[in-house]
Amino acid sequence: MLKVAIIFHSVTGTTNSLAQAIKSGVESQKDTEALLIEIKGEDIIEGRFRNESILESLSSVNAVIFGSPTYMGCVSAQFKAFADATGELWEQQSWANKVAAGFTIGSNFSGDQLNTIQYLQIFANQHGMLWTGVDIPGNCDPEQRNRLGAQSGLIAHSPDGKLNETDLITATYLGQRVAQVCARFAA
Ligand SMILES: Cc1cc2nc3c(=O)[nH]c(=O)nc-3n(C[C@H](O)[C@H](O)[C@H](O)COP(=O)(O)O)c2cc1C
């Protein structure tokens, strides 16, 4: 059984909805299990992420998909606290060769969400992970998936807290793709 973790932070629920859609995409692939993990405020004590069981649960997965809302042009402070808590894992390169991908959402069409994805990619590469993007060229897809055209990760946009249906479909696709990449490596 392949395992794909989706770890994310969300306050008003839009990143959470994308995570759920990604999960359904992962689970649509045979012999693949999705693990949905939410970073919560209570995991952070005096500015440090302290949830060891979350870090442990990531040790046995084949892939990790990272998600955060775009806050002030990057990941949220809560997501960054989680990232900073992985320093020891980085020293050991414990996550090396796991598949990775990322997703974000912002309330502006071009609210610097790309910087969030680029941060997630750098974070994954620091861990020796293998980054997977979105292989759908924007504007060319008959289903209009990847409507915002980012290929380094899933970028979504919501001005009012409601999810765009096409963004959710793209999220499901990202989950499928990561599961398929894992299956290729496993083979
Ligand atoms: C402190 C703060 C900073 C934000 N910064 C940005 C930003 O830089 N770009 C953007 O497009 N949206 C920005 N937003 C909007 C959020 O990204 C957006 O509301 C997102 O859907 C929230 O995700 P959530 O529902 O998972 O909490 C910001 C929101 C907050 C509260």
The ligand as an SDF file (V2000), in Angstrom:
LIG
                    3D

 31 33  0  0  0  0  0  0  0  0999 V2000
   -2.7140   37.7350    7.3230 C   0  0  0  0  0  0  0  0  0  0  0  0
   -3.2190   37.4340    5.9390 C   0  0  0  0  0  0  0  0  0  0  0  0
   -2.3850   37.6400    4.8640 C   0  0  0  0  0  0  0  0  0  0  0  0
   -2.8150   37.3540    3.5680 C   0  0  0  0  0  0  0  0  0  0  0  0
   -1.9680   37.5720    2.5230 N   0  0  0  0  0  0  0  0  0  0  0  0
   -2.3720   37.2930    1.2650 C   0  0  0  0  0  0  0  0  0  0  0  0
   -1.4810   37.4840    0.1710 C   0  0  0  0  0  0  0  0  0  0  0  0
   -0.3250   37.8460    0.3130 O   0  0  0  0  0  0  0  0  0  0  0  0
   -1.9600   37.2110   -1.0740 N   0  0  0  0  0  0  0  0  0  0  0  0
   -3.2450   36.7790   -1.2910 C   0  0  0  0  0  0  0  0  0  0  0  0
   -3.6220   36.5750   -2.4550 O   0  0  0  0  0  0  0  0  0  0  0  0
   -4.0970   36.5460   -0.2610 N   0  0  0  0  0  0  0  0  0  0  0  0
   -3.6880   36.8010    1.0090 C   0  0  0  0  0  0  0  0  0  0  0  0
   -4.5200   36.5530    2.0610 N   0  0  0  0  0  0  0  0  0  0  0  0
   -5.8270   35.8920    1.8170 C   0  0  0  0  0  0  0  0  0  0  0  0
   -5.7720   34.3930    2.1220 C   0  0  0  0  0  0  0  0  0  0  0  0
   -4.7060   33.7660    1.4410 O   0  0  0  0  0  0  0  0  0  0  0  0
   -7.0820   33.7380    1.6940 C   0  0  0  0  0  0  0  0  0  0  0  0
   -8.1550   34.3110    2.4050 O   0  0  0  0  0  0  0  0  0  0  0  0
   -7.0690   32.2350    1.8590 C   0  0  0  0  0  0  0  0  0  0  0  0
   -8.1870   31.7020    1.1650 O   0  0  0  0  0  0  0  0  0  0  0  0
   -7.1070   31.8170    3.3340 C   0  0  0  0  0  0  0  0  0  0  0  0
   -6.9340   30.4190    3.4420 O   0  0  0  0  0  0  0  0  0  0  0  0
   -7.7360   29.5160    4.5250 P   0  0  0  0  0  0  0  0  0  0  0  0
   -9.2110   29.6550    4.1660 O   0  0  0  0  0  0  0  0  0  0  0  0
   -7.2610   28.1490    4.3070 O   0  0  0  0  0  0  0  0  0  0  0  0
   -7.4290   30.0600    5.8690 O   0  0  0  0  0  0  0  0  0  0  0  0
   -4.1180   36.8410    3.3550 C   0  0  0  0  0  0  0  0  0  0  0  0
   -4.9650   36.6280    4.4640 C   0  0  0  0  0  0  0  0  0  0  0  0
   -4.5120   36.9090    5.7320 C   0  0  0  0  0  0  0  0  0  0  0  0
   -5.4360   36.6510    6.9160 C   0  0  0  0  0  0  0  0  0  0  0  0
  1  2  1  0
  2  3  1  0
  2 30  2  0
  3  4  2  0
  4  5  1  0
  4 28  1  0
  5  6  2  0
  6  7  1  0
  6 13  1  0
  7  8  2  0
  7  9  1  0
  9 10  1  0
 10 11  2  0
 10 12  1  0
 12 13  2  0
 13 14  1  0
 14 15  1  0
 14 28  1  0
 15 16  1  0
 16 17  1  0
 16 18  1  0
 18 19  1  0
 18 20  1  0
 20 21  1  0
 20 22  1  0
 22 23  1  0
 23 24  1  0
 24 25  2  0
 24 26  1  0
 24 27  1  0
 28 29  2  0
 29 30  1  0
 30 31  1  0
M  END
$$$$
